[in-house]
Amino acid sequence: MKKSLSIVILLCVLIGLLSGCTQDKRVTINVYNWGQYISEGNDGCIDVIAEFERLNPDIRVNYVTYDSNETMYTKMANGGITVDVIIPSDYMVDRLIQENMLLPLNYDNIPNAQKVDSQFRNQAFDPENKYSLPYSWGTVGIIYNDKYVDEADVTGWELLWNEKYADKILMFDNSRDAFCIAQCMLGYDINTTDEQELLQCARELERQRPVVQQYIMDQVFDLMENEEAWIAPYYAGDYLTMADENEHLQFFLPEHQGFNRFIDAMCIPTCCENKDAAERFINFLCEPEFAGGNMDWICYGTPISEAKEYMDPEVVNDPVAYPSEETWNHGKDYVALPRSTTRLMESLFMQVRNGLEVKLD
């Protein structure tokens, strides 16, 4: 009886050891991305991470989100974190390259890179595509609720200053996007480094502050869908997601004043610990079938034309997600600003946010 019990115990130990060995074989990659920016299997759409893990059983994905380029940059710059894949915007890619925070991509591990359309390659922020591959693209405009907002008032960025809608207006909670709106209103270059122009933009944002309900990022979804707020500047793809939940939400691009157009790109930071696995993940996101399923849910522009074959025609033909060339040409691209300009902009924005008198330090 003791002998039989010993055999049972031995078998259990062996099974436990074998099970542990199997679990230990998986490599974990940490993916750091914007909130609401990957298809998670909702509404019958593809679960991107689950599908990748199914096809790559030796890799596990730990997925974490941020709400702005600046939040992502601060965490990366402060160190102490391990991240394998990030998806920053164009100007932030440029900044990360300048500060030696990105690793060159090994395209032998990313054969699907050739499927990216030529018009999205060789961008100014990474002319040789050495450090980045486009993930998506889009525009920044005004979302408003036509149940409460008079169409006659929807003339341009000044809608965000309209006292008629005080306490129902939301504003970006990041300095770059907030200043861009003021720069477009005042007719300044959205990449200006002129201190006096930045000061005037801050004063314009200071003038707006009394009508702002909240400075937000990802919270915009609930606030606009539930009609707790009626007006907000935000990204076109996210508008389409919100419009699915509330039919009264509309989108307006102030073409006559200008707006930000952007490309978000997949990169590997220098703190990466599993580069080959990270590149396999990037390659997966460039596979047309999976790229199409992903973009079908997040509603941003795909840089891979073949992916449109796997997308809902309604999304592909939507002028918000895919504006005309004429509309696109009214947009303006961010570039990486000098550190001194970035620090000044952030300081001025914090003064606005905190209700302080705006002034140069």
Buried (B, 14 or more C-beta within 10 A) or exposed (E): EEEEEEEEEEEEEEEEEEEEEEEEEEBEBBBBBBBBBBBBEEEEBBBBBEBBBEEBEEBBBEBEBBBBBBBBBEBBEEEEEBBBBBBBBBBBBBBBBEBEBBBEBEBEBBEBBEBBEEEBBEBEBBEEBEBBBBBBBBBBBBBBBEEBBEEEBBEBBBBBBBEEBEEBBBBBBBBBBBBBBBBBBBEBEBBBBEEEBBBBBBBBBBEBBEBBBBBBBBBBBEBBBEBEBBBBBBBBBBBBBBBEEBEBBBBBBBBEBBBBBBBBBBBBBEBBEBBEBBBBBBBBBBBBEBBBBBBBBBBBBBBBEBBBEBBBEEBBEBEBBBBEEEBBEBBBBBBBBEEEBBEBBBBBBEBBBEEEEBEEE
